[in-house]
Amino acid sequence: MAILAVNAGSSSLKFSLHPLAGGEVQPHVLSGNIQGLEPGGTPEMGWQHQGQKHQRTLSVPAGSSPFAAALDALRALVQCLADAPAFIAVAHRVVHGGGEFTHSVLVDDAVLARLERFNSLAPLHQPHNLEGIRRFRTAFAQLPQIACFDTAFHAHMPEVDYAFALPHEVTGQGVRRYGFHGLSYQYIMGELQQRTIRGNGRVVMAHLGNGASLCAAQGGVSVATTMGFSALDGLMMGTRSGSLDAGVLLYLLEQGWTRERIEKLLYKQSGLLGVSGISADMRRLRAEAAGGSQDAARAIAQFTHRVVRETGALTACLQGMDLLAFSGGIGENDAQLREDVCQRLAWTGLRIDVQRNRAAGQDACAIHAPDSRIEVWVVPTDEGRVAAREAAALVQDASQELLAVAG
């Protein structure tokens, strides 16, 4: 048996299949991504199985949709792999659970209706997450669908961190800091706690990718994070602005900008892309900067500065730092960024081992020097495995309840 973990976006669907052995969720035996799911798009499925990469274009039958074609292809793929176990539940990453959903839940119509209220808080993610759940409920009607929330890991932050300095008439509507990337942070924290005693201490985790944030945790519990009410706050990101003086928005409104234009600016035209005018991809920016592009170099420097600045703020919240962990597409793969950030934090007593840093990225590993006062780790994240664990626990609990009733 296995759990199928999925992350549905506006034009793509990420998936991974996690076997169950002895009641424990194992690393995925199959993973992939289907692109081109926007209306009128041509879906392309890429997947990895037994270390081999495969890719093919999917046909969309007349009267069907790219997403429906993707579901059919995913079902056929799992069924045709001889060693792929049958899945017993589908675990869905859902970005926003508000203050209401602090744990993963079995999805029904009432849950979906309640989750729709958070669409405006994460407009690039939430509507597509929920549409993915609806489609999977139709395509795999016999299977439990489990919603797993990025906000849940931060649900118990202290009020002094999550509260905004606004009147109660506003905060009473749920306007507060929620935090995101929770499934990633949950996985990173679990790995650190298994590998080093300092994982239970004062930890700053950096999930750096197209979406980027930092999280401060103590005793394995989130106490502060850079993302807030929406996924726009905090660090500069691939195409998102990060923290921005609200006066800028008032100014743009005064200049006649519409809500839609401002939303597009903040979510899709800012960050690395906006500053560089070249790309949101850090790999391309590194290449352009090496070729002499000042715009690319400026974007990289600004991104690095924001990571250093926010790390300092979270270290102050923790009253010190015992461990710094990097993850996400940039955090796992950009050795130069890790080196630059750590050099800027050398005043804390942090020392990086340059050779270990350059070799890191495939598996969780420590990259600090022997004389470093702070441990530094690179932990490739696995949000799908966390979601699968959450789903497996819910399914097992439900089965035990049924057995108890039957008995």
Residue pairs with C-beta under 8 A, 6 or more apart in sequence:
1 19
1 20
1 85
1 86
1 87
1 88
2 17
2 18
2 19
2 20
2 29
2 84
2 85
2 86
2 87
2 88
3 17
3 18
3 20
3 25
3 87
3 88
3 89
3 90
3 91
3 387
3 388
3 391
3 392
3 395
4 15
4 16
4 17
4 18
4 78
4 87
4 89
4 90
4 91
4 388
5 15
5 16
5 17
5 18
5 28
5 90
5 91
5 92
5 93
5 383
5 384
5 385
5 387
5 388
5 391
6 13
6 14
6 15
6 90
6 91
6 92
6 93
6 132
6 136
7 13
7 14
7 15
7 92
7 93
7 129
7 132
7 383
7 384
8 92
8 128
8 129
8 131
8 132
8 133
8 135
9 37
9 125
9 128
10 37
10 38
10 124
10 128
11 35
11 36
11 37
11 38
11 41
12 33
12 34
12 35
12 36
12 37
13 33
13 34
13 37
13 67
13 70
13 74
13 132
14 31
14 32
14 33
14 384
15 30
15 31
15 32
15 33
15 34
15 74
15 384
16 28
16 30
16 31
16 32
16 384
16 385
16 388
17 28
17 29
17 30
17 31
17 78
17 84
17 85
17 87
18 25
18 26
18 27
18 28
18 29
18 384
18 385
18 388
19 25
19 26
19 29
19 85
20 26
20 85
20 88
20 392
23 392
23 396
25 385
25 388
25 389
25 392
27 382
27 385
28 382
28 384
28 385
29 49
29 50
29 83
29 84
29 85
30 47
30 48
30 49
30 77
30 78
30 81
30 84
31 47
31 48
31 384
32 45
32 46
32 47
32 48
32 77
33 45
33 46
33 47
34 43
34 44
34 45
34 46
34 58
34 70
34 73
34 74
35 43
35 44
35 46
36 42
36 43
36 44
36 66
37 43
37 66
37 67
37 70
38 66
39 65
39 66
40 66
41 66
42 57
42 58
42 60
42 66
43 57
43 58
43 60
43 66
43 69
43 70
43 73
44 55
44 56
44 57
44 58
45 55
45 56
45 57
45 58
45 70
45 73
45 74
45 77
46 53
46 54
46 55
47 53
47 54
47 55
47 77
48 54
49 81
49 84
50 83
58 66
58 69
58 70
58 73
59 69
60 66
60 68
60 69
61 69
67 131
67 135
68 135
68 139
71 135
71 136
71 139
72 139
75 139
75 140
78 84
78 86
78 87
87 143
88 143
88 144
88 395
89 143
89 144
89 145
89 146
89 391
89 392
89 394
89 395
90 136
90 140
90 143
90 144
90 145
90 146
90 391
91 104
91 146
91 148
91 384
91 387
91 388
91 390
91 391
92 107
92 129
92 132
92 133
92 136
92 145
92 146
92 147
92 148
92 387
93 129
93 148
93 150
93 183
93 383
93 384
93 387
94 115
94 126
94 129
94 130
94 133
94 147
94 148
94 149
94 150
95 122
95 125
95 126
95 129
95 149
95 150
95 151
95 180
95 231
96 115
96 118
96 121
96 122
96 125
96 126
96 149
96 150
96 151
96 178
96 180
97 115
97 118
97 147
97 149
97 150
97 151
97 152
97 155
98 117
98 118
98 121
98 151
98 174
98 178
99 155
99 174
99 176
99 178
100 114
101 114
101 115
101 147
101 149
101 151
101 152
102 149
102 152
102 155
102 156
103 149
103 152
104 146
104 147
104 148
104 149
104 152
104 387
104 390
104 391
104 393
104 394
105 111
105 146
105 147
105 394
106 144
106 145
106 146
106 394
106 398
107 133
107 137
107 145
107 146
107 147
111 147
112 130
112 133
112 134
115 126
115 130
115 147
116 130
118 126
119 126
119 127
119 130
121 178
121 229
121 230
122 180
122 230
122 231
123 263
123 267
124 231
124 267
125 231
133 145
133 147
136 143
136 145
137 145
144 391
144 394
144 395
144 398
146 387
146 390
146 391
146 394
146 395
148 183
148 386
148 387
148 390
148 391
149 182
149 183
150 180
150 181
150 182
150 183
150 184
151 178
151 179
151 180
151 182
152 182
153 179
153 182
153 183
153 185
153 186
153 215
153 222
154 162
154 178
154 179
154 180
154 182
154 215
154 222
154 225
156 221
156 222
157 177
157 179
157 222
157 223
157 224
157 225
158 223
161 177
161 223
161 224
161 225
161 317
162 176
162 177
162 178
162 179
163 171
163 176
163 177
164 170
164 171
164 175
164 176
164 177
164 229
166 175
175 229
176 229
177 225
177 227
177 228
177 229
177 233
178 227
178 228
178 229
179 213
179 215
179 222
179 225
179 227
179 228
180 211
180 213
180 225
180 227
180 231
181 207
181 211
181 213
181 215
181 227
182 222
183 383
183 386
183 387
184 207
184 327
184 328
184 381
184 383
184 386
185 205
185 207
185 215
185 217
185 222
186 386
187 379
187 381
187 382
187 383
187 385
187 386
188 205
188 207
188 325
188 327
188 379
188 381
189 199
189 203
189 205
189 217
189 220
190 386
191 199
191 364
191 379
192 198
192 199
192 203
192 323
192 325
192 377
192 379
193 199
193 200
193 220
195 364
195 366
195 377
196 323
196 366
196 375
196 377
198 322
198 323
198 375
199 220
199 323
200 219
200 220
201 218
201 219
201 322
201 323
202 216
202 218
202 315
202 318
202 319
202 320
202 321
202 322
202 323
203 216
203 217
203 218
203 321
203 322
203 323
203 324
203 325
204 214
204 215
204 216
204 217
204 311
204 314
204 315
204 318
204 321
204 323
204 324
204 325
205 214
205 215
205 217
205 325
205 327
206 212
206 214
206 307
206 311
206 324
206 325
206 326
206 327
206 328
206 331
206 341
207 213
207 214
207 215
207 327
207 328
207 331
207 381
208 235
208 307
208 326
208 327
208 328
208 329
208 330
208 331
208 334
208 337
209 238
209 328
209 329
209 330
209 331
210 237
210 238
210 239
210 280
210 329
211 231
211 237
211 238
211 240
211 328
212 234
212 235
212 236
212 237
212 238
212 242
212 307
212 328
212 330
213 225
213 226
213 227
213 234
213 235
214 225
214 226
214 234
214 235
214 307
214 310
214 311
214 314
215 222
215 224
215 225
215 226
215 314
216 222
216 223
216 224
216 225
216 314
216 315
216 317
216 318
217 223
218 318
223 317
223 318
224 314
224 317
224 318
225 234
226 233
226 234
226 235
226 243
226 310
226 314
227 233
227 234
228 234
231 240
232 240
232 241
232 242
232 244
232 266
232 267
233 242
233 243
234 242
234 243
234 310
235 242
235 243
235 303
235 306
235 307
235 310
236 242
236 270
236 271
236 272
236 275
236 302
236 303
236 306
237 271
237 272
238 271
238 272
238 273
238 280
238 281
239 267
239 268
239 269
239 270
239 271
239 272
239 273
239 274
239 280
240 266
240 267
240 270
240 271
241 265
241 266
241 270
241 271
241 274
242 270
242 271
242 306
244 266
249 262
252 262
252 265
253 262
257 265
271 280
272 279
272 280
272 281
272 282
272 285
272 299
272 300
272 303
273 279
273 280
275 295
275 298
275 299
275 302
276 285
276 288
276 293
276 295
276 296
276 298
276 299
277 295
278 284
278 285
278 288
278 293
278 295
278 296
278 299
279 285
279 288
282 300
282 303
282 329
282 330
282 334
282 337
283 333
283 334
284 296
285 293
285 296
285 299
285 300
286 296
286 300
286 334
286 336
288 295
288 296
289 296
289 297
289 300
300 337
303 337
304 337
304 340
304 341
304 344
307 337
307 341
308 341
308 344
308 345
311 321
311 324
311 341
311 345
312 345
314 321
315 321
315 348
321 348
321 374
322 374
322 375
323 374
323 375
323 376
323 377
324 342
324 345
324 350
324 374
324 375
324 376
324 377
325 376
325 377
325 378
325 379
326 332
326 338
326 376
326 377
326 378
326 379
327 378
327 379
327 380
327 381
328 381
330 337
331 337
331 338
331 378
332 360
332 361
332 378
332 379
332 380
332 381
333 361
335 357
335 358
335 360
335 361
338 352
338 357
338 360
338 367
338 376
338 378
339 352
339 354
339 357
342 350
342 351
342 352
342 357
342 376
343 352
345 374
348 373
348 374
349 372
349 373
349 374
350 368
350 372
350 373
350 374
350 376
351 368
351 369
351 371
351 372
351 373
352 367
352 368
352 369
352 372
352 376
353 367
353 368
353 369
353 370
356 365
356 366
356 367
357 367
357 378
360 367
360 378
361 378
361 380
362 380
363 380
364 377
364 378
364 379
364 380
365 377
365 378
366 375
366 376
366 377
367 376
367 377
367 378
368 374
368 375
368 376
368 377
